Amino acid sequence: MPYSNEFGDYYYSKSDGRLECDHVFINGNDLKSRFSGAKCFVIGELGFGTGLNFLETLRQFKQYANNNAKLDFHSFEINPLSADTIQKALSIWPQLTDELSQFLAVLPNQFENSHILQIDENVTLHLHIGDVNATLPEQNFLADAWYLDGFAPARNESMWSMDLMIEIAKHTKEGGTFSSYTAAGWVRRNLMDAGFKVQKTKGFAGKRDMICGKKS
Ligand SMILES: C[S@@+](CC[C@H](N)C(=O)[O-])C[C@H]1O[C@@H](n2cnc3c(N)ncnc32)[C@H](O)[C@@H]1O
């Protein structure tokens, strides 16, 4: 189980991170049906971490999207993990074996400010390295869906601030969505003030609530 000493938190649910991704991020953004109708789909993610969310999304995109549909996945990460750490963490999921190999084949040994990794002819991973508060304002993509996956808000307030939620809204298409495993009141208020309609839904495993919503 990858754990950050710096932030005092786990990277994903101790119960099953892959199923958590399915519940919170894939279903929280209604991606199975949205993938099936999309020609080109853009996802933004706060916190690339081990890449588990990306690889599970890649697996489901291959399953639900049409053959020629494109996926652009933009993920923001301040402290990229090594290939060894990622491989060790994610190899417990046999469902992701193919996707993990595809990803490791293009992952650089050393990180620069940003990387555009061509996973296959349809899927592009844009890795933005650095503090997202500095790197997101420099980007000009508009996402169909956002995964808000910083560490717990109480442990990493800068990933959930009002200013950052405004940037998220600026980088979201009209009608675009977000989801997150946290339902902390101040995070919900920041998202609402930034221009999202926010809804509480059932959380994953032992968690009572999570949130999802739409730019209105
Ligand atoms: C909960 S983990 C993300 C888990 C990840 N989505 C996965 O699939 O493994 C949170 C991530 O946010 C990153 N992070 C924390 N603060 C950040 C910041 N200010 N800017 C960019 N990334 C940050 C951490 O290094 C960590 O990798």
The ligand as an ORCA input file, in Angstrom:
! r2SCAN-3c Opt
* xyz 0 1
  C      -4.129     10.550     -3.255
  S      -2.647     10.668     -4.183
  C      -3.208     10.406     -5.856
  C      -3.454      8.954     -6.183
  C      -3.482      8.717     -7.669
  N      -4.574      9.341     -8.347
  C      -3.342      7.257     -8.031
  O      -4.095      6.803     -8.929
  O      -2.451      6.598     -7.476
  C      -2.386     12.420     -4.224
  C      -1.253     12.863     -5.130
  O      -1.240     14.275     -5.183
  C       0.109     14.718     -5.263
  N       0.155     16.115     -4.819
  C       0.016     16.581     -3.562
  N       0.059     17.931     -3.550
  C       0.225     18.337     -4.842
  C       0.335     19.599     -5.488
  N       0.286     20.741     -4.792
  N       0.470     19.625     -6.834
  C       0.507     18.468     -7.563
  N       0.396     17.236     -6.998
  C       0.264     17.168     -5.664
  C       0.848     13.762     -4.345
  O       2.245     13.715     -4.613
  C       0.136     12.433     -4.641
  O       0.781     11.720     -5.654
*
